[in-house]
Amino acid sequence: MYVFAKKYDYQQDVISLSIIVSLLLALVTISLVLNQFPAP
């Protein structure tokens, strides 16, 4: 991933934004999955 970022250095902001969006989607997905199970 580091090599990719260095090769397309002008897309650094796009890559960073993509990572942030991916993390947010992951958090939402985890929250939804956890909500399917009853609280301990």
CHARMM-style PDB file with segment names, atoms N, HN, CA, C and O in Angstrom:
ATOM      1  N   MET     1       0.838  -1.197   0.000  1.00  0.00      PROA
ATOM      2  CA  MET     1       0.000   0.000   0.000  1.00  0.00      PROA
ATOM      3  C   MET     1       0.878   1.253   0.000  1.00  0.00      PROA
ATOM      4  O   MET     1       0.546   2.257  -0.632  1.00  0.00      PROA
ATOM      5  N   TYR     2       2.019   1.178   0.729  1.00  0.00      PROA
ATOM      6  HN  TYR     2       2.288   0.363   1.242  1.00  0.00      PROA
ATOM      7  CA  TYR     2       2.930   2.332   0.795  1.00  0.00      PROA
ATOM      8  C   TYR     2       3.524   2.631  -0.581  1.00  0.00      PROA
ATOM      9  O   TYR     2       3.625   3.789  -0.985  1.00  0.00      PROA
ATOM     10  N   VAL     3       3.913   1.579  -1.291  1.00  0.00      PROA
ATOM     11  HN  VAL     3       3.832   0.638  -0.963  1.00  0.00      PROA
ATOM     12  CA  VAL     3       4.496   1.754  -2.625  1.00  0.00      PROA
ATOM     13  C   VAL     3       3.463   2.363  -3.562  1.00  0.00      PROA
ATOM     14  O   VAL     3       3.782   3.235  -4.371  1.00  0.00      PROA
ATOM     15  N   PHE     4       2.227   1.900  -3.447  1.00  0.00      PROA
ATOM     16  HN  PHE     4       1.968   1.192  -2.790  1.00  0.00      PROA
ATOM     17  CA  PHE     4       1.147   2.431  -4.278  1.00  0.00      PROA
ATOM     18  C   PHE     4       0.949   3.919  -4.008  1.00  0.00      PROA
ATOM     19  O   PHE     4       0.761   4.709  -4.933  1.00  0.00      PROA
ATOM     20  N   ALA     5       0.992   4.290  -2.735  1.00  0.00      PROA
ATOM     21  HN  ALA     5       1.145   3.649  -1.983  1.00  0.00      PROA
ATOM     22  CA  ALA     5       0.805   5.692  -2.365  1.00  0.00      PROA
ATOM     23  C   ALA     5       1.954   6.552  -2.897  1.00  0.00      PROA
ATOM     24  O   ALA     5       1.734   7.679  -3.340  1.00  0.00      PROA
ATOM     25  N   LYS     6       3.176   6.021  -2.853  1.00  0.00      PROA
ATOM     26  HN  LYS     6       3.354   5.106  -2.493  1.00  0.00      PROA
ATOM     27  CA  LYS     6       4.320   6.781  -3.345  1.00  0.00      PROA
ATOM     28  C   LYS     6       4.274   6.922  -4.866  1.00  0.00      PROA
ATOM     29  O   LYS     6       4.655   7.957  -5.414  1.00  0.00      PROA
ATOM     30  N   LYS     7       3.811   5.885  -5.534  1.00  0.00      PROA
ATOM     31  HN  LYS     7       3.502   5.044  -5.089  1.00  0.00      PROA
ATOM     32  CA  LYS     7       3.759   5.919  -6.995  1.00  0.00      PROA
ATOM     33  C   LYS     7       2.729   6.940  -7.471  1.00  0.00      PROA
ATOM     34  O   LYS     7       2.966   7.671  -8.432  1.00  0.00      PROA
ATOM     35  N   TYR     8       1.589   6.984  -6.795  1.00  0.00      PROA
ATOM     36  HN  TYR     8       1.396   6.390  -6.014  1.00  0.00      PROA
ATOM     37  CA  TYR     8       0.538   7.939  -7.143  1.00  0.00      PROA
ATOM     38  C   TYR     8       0.438   8.976  -6.020  1.00  0.00      PROA
ATOM     39  O   TYR     8      -0.575   9.084  -5.329  1.00  0.00      PROA
ATOM     40  N   ASP     9       1.526   9.731  -5.867  1.00  0.00      PROA
ATOM     41  HN  ASP     9       2.349   9.644  -6.429  1.00  0.00      PROA
ATOM     42  CA  ASP     9       1.612  10.667  -4.743  1.00  0.00      PROA
ATOM     43  C   ASP     9       0.538  11.747  -4.830  1.00  0.00      PROA
ATOM     44  O   ASP     9       0.064  12.235  -3.804  1.00  0.00      PROA
ATOM     45  N   TYR    10       0.149  12.127  -6.059  1.00  0.00      PROA
ATOM     46  HN  TYR    10       0.534  11.730  -6.893  1.00  0.00      PROA
ATOM     47  CA  TYR    10      -0.847  13.185  -6.216  1.00  0.00      PROA
ATOM     48  C   TYR    10      -2.234  12.720  -5.772  1.00  0.00      PROA
ATOM     49  O   TYR    10      -3.135  13.537  -5.577  1.00  0.00      PROA
ATOM     50  N   GLN    11      -2.402  11.401  -5.612  1.00  0.00      PROA
ATOM     51  HN  GLN    11      -1.671  10.738  -5.770  1.00  0.00      PROA
ATOM     52  CA  GLN    11      -3.695  10.881  -5.171  1.00  0.00      PROA
ATOM     53  C   GLN    11      -3.684  10.590  -3.669  1.00  0.00      PROA
ATOM     54  O   GLN    11      -4.546   9.864  -3.173  1.00  0.00      PROA
ATOM     55  N   GLN    12      -2.716  11.152  -2.943  1.00  0.00      PROA
ATOM     56  HN  GLN    12      -2.016  11.742  -3.345  1.00  0.00      PROA
ATOM     57  CA  GLN    12      -2.586  10.862  -1.515  1.00  0.00      PROA
ATOM     58  C   GLN    12      -3.872  11.201  -0.767  1.00  0.00      PROA
ATOM     59  O   GLN    12      -4.322  10.435   0.085  1.00  0.00      PROA
ATOM     60  N   ASP    13      -4.468  12.365  -1.093  1.00  0.00      PROA
ATOM     61  HN  ASP    13      -4.102  12.988  -1.785  1.00  0.00      PROA
ATOM     62  CA  ASP    13      -5.702  12.764  -0.417  1.00  0.00      PROA
ATOM     63  C   ASP    13      -6.828  11.781  -0.720  1.00  0.00      PROA
ATOM     64  O   ASP    13      -7.619  11.443   0.160  1.00  0.00      PROA
ATOM     65  N   VAL    14      -6.896  11.326  -1.965  1.00  0.00      PROA
ATOM     66  HN  VAL    14      -6.253  11.601  -2.681  1.00  0.00      PROA
ATOM     67  CA  VAL    14      -7.946  10.379  -2.349  1.00  0.00      PROA
ATOM     68  C   VAL    14      -7.773   9.070  -1.596  1.00  0.00      PROA
ATOM     69  O   VAL    14      -8.745   8.484  -1.120  1.00  0.00      PROA
ATOM     70  N   ILE    15      -6.522   8.612  -1.489  1.00  0.00      PROA
ATOM     71  HN  ILE    15      -5.732   9.088  -1.876  1.00  0.00      PROA
ATOM     72  CA  ILE    15      -6.236   7.366  -0.773  1.00  0.00      PROA
ATOM     73  C   ILE    15      -6.603   7.511   0.701  1.00  0.00      PROA
ATOM     74  O   ILE    15      -7.209   6.614   1.287  1.00  0.00      PROA
ATOM     75  N   SER    16      -6.233   8.641   1.294  1.00  0.00      PROA
ATOM     76  HN  SER    16      -5.740   9.369   0.817  1.00  0.00      PROA
ATOM     77  CA  SER    16      -6.544   8.873   2.707  1.00  0.00      PROA
ATOM     78  C   SER    16      -8.053   8.886   2.916  1.00  0.00      PROA
ATOM     79  O   SER    16      -8.562   8.300   3.872  1.00  0.00      PROA
ATOM     80  N   LEU    17      -8.764   9.559   2.015  1.00  0.00      PROA
ATOM     81  HN  LEU    17      -8.351  10.035   1.238  1.00  0.00      PROA
ATOM     82  CA  LEU    17     -10.218   9.630   2.122  1.00  0.00      PROA
ATOM     83  C   LEU    17     -10.826   8.242   1.991  1.00  0.00      PROA
ATOM     84  O   LEU    17     -11.762   7.904   2.715  1.00  0.00      PROA
ATOM     85  N   SER    18     -10.302   7.437   1.075  1.00  0.00      PROA
ATOM     86  HN  SER    18      -9.541   7.711   0.487  1.00  0.00      PROA
ATOM     87  CA  SER    18     -10.809   6.077   0.886  1.00  0.00      PROA
ATOM     88  C   SER    18     -10.621   5.245   2.147  1.00  0.00      PROA
ATOM     89  O   SER    18     -11.504   4.478   2.531  1.00  0.00      PROA
ATOM     90  N   ILE    19      -9.463   5.401   2.789  1.00  0.00      PROA
ATOM     91  HN  ILE    19      -8.746   6.025   2.477  1.00  0.00      PROA
ATOM     92  CA  ILE    19      -9.191   4.648   4.019  1.00  0.00      PROA
ATOM     93  C   ILE    19     -10.164   5.068   5.116  1.00  0.00      PROA
ATOM     94  O   ILE    19     -10.691   4.222   5.838  1.00  0.00      PROA
ATOM     95  N   ILE    20     -10.404   6.379   5.242  1.00  0.00      PROA
ATOM     96  HN  ILE    20      -9.976   7.067   4.655  1.00  0.00      PROA
ATOM     97  CA  ILE    20     -11.325   6.881   6.266  1.00  0.00      PROA
ATOM     98  C   ILE    20     -12.730   6.347   6.014  1.00  0.00      PROA
ATOM     99  O   ILE    20     -13.400   5.899   6.944  1.00  0.00      PROA
ATOM    100  N   VAL    21     -13.177   6.392   4.768  1.00  0.00      PROA
ATOM    101  HN  VAL    21     -12.633   6.756   4.012  1.00  0.00      PROA
ATOM    102  CA  VAL    21     -14.512   5.894   4.425  1.00  0.00      PROA
ATOM    103  C   VAL    21     -14.616   4.405   4.731  1.00  0.00      PROA
ATOM    104  O   VAL    21     -15.628   3.944   5.260  1.00  0.00      PROA
ATOM    105  N   SER    22     -13.568   3.655   4.398  1.00  0.00      PROA
ATOM    106  HN  SER    22     -12.746   4.030   3.968  1.00  0.00      PROA
ATOM    107  CA  SER    22     -13.569   2.214   4.662  1.00  0.00      PROA
ATOM    108  C   SER    22     -13.680   1.937   6.156  1.00  0.00      PROA
ATOM    109  O   SER    22     -14.417   1.043   6.572  1.00  0.00      PROA
ATOM    110  N   LEU    23     -12.945   2.706   6.968  1.00  0.00      PROA
ATOM    111  HN  LEU    23     -12.346   3.433   6.630  1.00  0.00      PROA
ATOM    112  CA  LEU    23     -13.002   2.521   8.418  1.00  0.00      PROA
ATOM    113  C   LEU    23     -14.396   2.849   8.944  1.00  0.00      PROA
ATOM    114  O   LEU    23     -14.918   2.134   9.799  1.00  0.00      PROA
ATOM    115  N   LEU    24     -15.000   3.917   8.443  1.00  0.00      PROA
ATOM    116  HN  LEU    24     -14.576   4.497   7.748  1.00  0.00      PROA
ATOM    117  CA  LEU    24     -16.345   4.294   8.886  1.00  0.00      PROA
ATOM    118  C   LEU    24     -17.348   3.206   8.520  1.00  0.00      PROA
ATOM    119  O   LEU    24     -18.197   2.842   9.333  1.00  0.00      PROA
ATOM    120  N   LEU    25     -17.251   2.687   7.300  1.00  0.00      PROA
ATOM    121  HN  LEU    25     -16.560   2.983   6.639  1.00  0.00      PROA
ATOM    122  CA  LEU    25     -18.155   1.614   6.873  1.00  0.00      PROA
ATOM    123  C   LEU    25     -17.965   0.381   7.744  1.00  0.00      PROA
ATOM    124  O   LEU    25     -18.934  -0.292   8.096  1.00  0.00      PROA
ATOM    125  N   ALA    26     -16.720   0.086   8.092  1.00  0.00      PROA
ATOM    126  HN  ALA    26     -15.933   0.633   7.806  1.00  0.00      PROA
ATOM    127  CA  ALA    26     -16.430  -1.069   8.943  1.00  0.00      PROA
ATOM    128  C   ALA    26     -17.067  -0.883  10.317  1.00  0.00      PROA
ATOM    129  O   ALA    26     -17.657  -1.817  10.859  1.00  0.00      PROA
ATOM    130  N   LEU    27     -16.950   0.314  10.878  1.00  0.00      PROA
ATOM    131  HN  LEU    27     -16.470   1.073  10.438  1.00  0.00      PROA
ATOM    132  CA  LEU    27     -17.542   0.587  12.194  1.00  0.00      PROA
ATOM    133  C   LEU    27     -19.060   0.435  12.146  1.00  0.00      PROA
ATOM    134  O   LEU    27     -19.654  -0.161  13.045  1.00  0.00      PROA
ATOM    135  N   VAL    28     -19.683   0.968  11.106  1.00  0.00      PROA
ATOM    136  HN  VAL    28     -19.200   1.452  10.376  1.00  0.00      PROA
ATOM    137  CA  VAL    28     -21.138   0.863  10.965  1.00  0.00      PROA
ATOM    138  C   VAL    28     -21.548  -0.596  10.828  1.00  0.00      PROA
ATOM    139  O   VAL    28     -22.517  -1.035  11.448  1.00  0.00      PROA
ATOM    140  N   THR    29     -20.807  -1.348  10.014  1.00  0.00      PROA
ATOM    141  HN  THR    29     -20.020  -0.991   9.510  1.00  0.00      PROA
ATOM    142  CA  THR    29     -21.122  -2.764   9.814  1.00  0.00      PROA
ATOM    143  C   THR    29     -21.000  -3.539  11.115  1.00  0.00      PROA
ATOM    144  O   THR    29     -21.866  -4.350  11.444  1.00  0.00      PROA
ATOM    145  N   ILE    30     -19.919  -3.291  11.861  1.00  0.00      PROA
ATOM    146  HN  ILE    30     -19.215  -2.633  11.594  1.00  0.00      PROA
ATOM    147  CA  ILE    30     -19.719  -3.978  13.144  1.00  0.00      PROA
ATOM    148  C   ILE    30     -20.854  -3.640  14.107  1.00  0.00      PROA
ATOM    149  O   ILE    30     -21.369  -4.516  14.801  1.00  0.00      PROA
ATOM    150  N   SER    31     -21.239  -2.365  14.144  1.00  0.00      PROA
ATOM    151  HN  SER    31     -20.821  -1.653  13.580  1.00  0.00      PROA
ATOM    152  CA  SER    31     -22.324  -1.948  15.035  1.00  0.00      PROA
ATOM    153  C   SER    31     -23.625  -2.665  14.678  1.00  0.00      PROA
ATOM    154  O   SER    31     -24.339  -3.142  15.560  1.00  0.00      PROA
ATOM    155  N   LEU    32     -23.926  -2.738  13.386  1.00  0.00      PROA
ATOM    156  HN  LEU    32     -23.346  -2.350  12.669  1.00  0.00      PROA
ATOM    157  CA  LEU    32     -25.151  -3.406  12.948  1.00  0.00      PROA
ATOM    158  C   LEU    32     -25.116  -4.887  13.298  1.00  0.00      PROA
ATOM    159  O   LEU    32     -26.120  -5.443  13.744  1.00  0.00      PROA
ATOM    160  N   VAL    33     -23.974  -5.528  13.101  1.00  0.00      PROA
ATOM    161  HN  VAL    33     -23.159  -5.076  12.739  1.00  0.00      PROA
ATOM    162  CA  VAL    33     -23.841  -6.954  13.412  1.00  0.00      PROA
ATOM    163  C   VAL    33     -24.006  -7.190  14.907  1.00  0.00      PROA
ATOM    164  O   VAL    33     -24.698  -8.119  15.322  1.00  0.00      PROA
ATOM    165  N   LEU    34     -23.366  -6.344  15.716  1.00  0.00      PROA
ATOM    166  HN  LEU    34     -22.804  -5.589  15.379  1.00  0.00      PROA
ATOM    167  CA  LEU    34     -23.470  -6.502  17.169  1.00  0.00      PROA
ATOM    168  C   LEU    34     -24.903  -6.278  17.641  1.00  0.00      PROA
ATOM    169  O   LEU    34     -25.342  -6.901  18.608  1.00  0.00      PROA
ATOM    170  N   ASN    35     -25.629  -5.398  16.970  1.00  0.00      PROA
ATOM    171  HN  ASN    35     -25.272  -4.891  16.185  1.00  0.00      PROA
ATOM    172  CA  ASN    35     -27.016  -5.126  17.354  1.00  0.00      PROA
ATOM    173  C   ASN    35     -27.921  -6.325  17.084  1.00  0.00      PROA
ATOM    174  O   ASN    35     -29.016  -6.414  17.641  1.00  0.00      PROA
ATOM    175  N   GLN    36     -27.472  -7.244  16.235  1.00  0.00      PROA
ATOM    176  HN  GLN    36     -26.583  -7.172  15.783  1.00  0.00      PROA
ATOM    177  CA  GLN    36     -28.274  -8.428  15.934  1.00  0.00      PROA
ATOM    178  C   GLN    36     -28.265  -9.402  17.106  1.00  0.00      PROA
ATOM    179  O   GLN    36     -29.147 -10.253  17.223  1.00  0.00      PROA
ATOM    180  N   PHE    37     -27.256  -9.271  17.975  1.00  0.00      PROA
ATOM    181  HN  PHE    37     -26.540  -8.580  17.880  1.00  0.00      PROA
ATOM    182  CA  PHE    37     -27.156 -10.177  19.120  1.00  0.00      PROA
ATOM    183  C   PHE    37     -27.625  -9.467  20.385  1.00  0.00      PROA
ATOM    184  O   PHE    37     -27.397  -8.268  20.543  1.00  0.00      PROA
ATOM    185  N   PRO    38     -28.276 -10.195  21.285  1.00  0.00      PROA
ATOM    186  CA  PRO    38     -28.722  -9.589  22.546  1.00  0.00      PROA
ATOM    187  C   PRO    38     -27.530  -9.206  23.414  1.00  0.00      PROA
ATOM    188  O   PRO    38     -26.501  -9.882  23.404  1.00  0.00      PROA
ATOM    189  N   ALA    39     -27.676  -8.122  24.161  1.00  0.00      PROA
ATOM    190  HN  ALA    39     -28.512  -7.573  24.170  1.00  0.00      PROA
ATOM    191  CA  ALA    39     -26.585  -7.683  25.032  1.00  0.00      PROA
ATOM    192  C   ALA    39     -26.361  -8.710  26.136  1.00  0.00      PROA
ATOM    193  O   ALA    39     -27.324  -9.266  26.664  1.00  0.00      PROA
ATOM    194  N   PRO    40     -25.115  -8.969  26.491  1.00  0.00      PROA
ATOM    195  CA  PRO    40     -24.801  -9.961  27.531  1.00  0.00      PROA
ATOM    196  C   PRO    40     -25.261  -9.477  28.907  1.00  0.00      PROA
ATOM    197  OT1 PRO    40     -25.080 -10.180  29.901  1.00  0.00      PROA
TER     198      PRO     40
END
